[in-house]
Amino acid sequence: MIHIEQKGVNVFYASAAGSSATSTRHRLVTILLKSPHFSNRRSLPIQIVHDALGRPQLLLGEHRGPSISFSTAGEKTWAALAGDESEIGIDVAGSVEFQESYPFKRVFHKRELHQALELADDDLAKAAALLWSIKESVVKALGCAFHLVDPSDIHVEPSAVEDCWLTFSARLTGKALVRFPMADRRSIAVRSLPQAEAWLSIAALNCRPNLELP
């Protein structure tokens, strides 16, 4: 288990071998709850449920627990848990997913792809994996995945390098901003870390947005 602070949000994340089966997810939640931050909650019964859009929600006893997010890549499952009332999203994307036939121009903006290429040693597949993991983590934090937000409505801006992490800010435009107007007043903080031929990204929202269905 690793703890980081992201724009004032305490984030805890861990990984475990295994697919996204319920048993693997429960094991990861149990690991994350061992942090002293959750000392008054770790003994409560754990239940993972999903809302209408498939977003996982953690129940501790009879009450809703902290925001939880999962991602599966290969034979490993990742989980991120927010340490407060913030919303969290985690995603791992591999370069192998982005071959030459991929519709890069439809999914990524020219400026953000150029910036990502600089961070990915001019490797197009690696740059695309980085941007996709960022955008996927953002929509998971929003709670809608790509059901309600188009990838092109998320704009990614790099900011700095902190303790081996690349830090980014993401902003919404178009229909995504109409559905999530609160995002007009703040950027969404994202941290990304290389993982062999993949990228791990974690997005944090320092409030719980109200999801407005179309």
Summary of the structure (lengths in Angstrom):
residues: 214
radius of gyration: 16.5
end to end distance: 37.6
largest distance: 50.4
contacts: 698
relative contact order: 0.16
helix: 30%
strand: 37%
